[in-house]
């Protein structure tokens, strides 16, 4: 391994480490902001409603549709659990 290759590998390792440390720090900072502050209840409530109407409700609807079409072979529980 030449000196030039060793320098490149070392620099790439440092850049990857720096990227991972920054991402970890920012994700922790984002997680803390969800629990601390004067708008915490507002943020939690709006996120809960969003997830319910965007994710859970369509799964229930499509599960009911497939339950009717497959005579119960694929039902609501299949969609909600998956």
N, C-alpha and C positions, 0 to 999 in steps of 0.2 A: 504494500500500500504506500503510495507516494504521499509526500507532505501535502500537496494540493488536494488530493482526495480526502485525506484526513481532516483538513480544514473545512471542506465542504460538508462532510458528514457531521462534524462537530457543530457547525453553524445550523444545519438542518435540525439537529437534535435540540439545540437551544431554542430555535424558533418554535418547534412543536411543543416543547415544555412550556414556553411562554404563552402560547396560545391556549393550552389546556389550563394553566393557572388562571389566566384572565377569564376564560369561560366559566371556570368553577367559581371564581369570585363574583362574577356578574350574576350567575344563577343563584348563589346564596343571597346576594343583595336583593334580587327580585323576589325570592321566597320570603325574606324578612319583611319586605314592603307589603306583602299580603296580610300580615298579622299585626302590623304596627301602623298607627295613624288614625286621623280623625274620620276617614272615609272607609274604614275597614268593613263595616256592616254593609255599606252600599256596594262595595266591590264584590263581597262574597255573595250577596243576594243577586246581583246582576249576572255573575258568573254561573250561579246555580240555575237561574231561569234560562240562560243561554244554552247551557249544556242539556237541560231537559228538553227544550223545544227543538234544538238542532240535532241532538243525538238520540235521546231515549224515545221521544214521541214517534219519529219516523220508524224506528225499529219495531215498536209496538204495532204500528199501522201495517208495515210490510209483513210482520209475523202473523198478524190476523189474516191478511190476504193469502199468504201461503198456507196457513192453516185451513182455510176454506178450499183452496185449490188442490191440496194434497190429502184431503180427508184426515187431517191430524198428524200426518207423518212428519211434517216440518211445521212447528208452531211458534208461538210467541216466545216460549222459553228458549228455543234454539237461537233466536235472534238476540235476545237480551243477554244471554250468557256468553255468546260468542262476541 
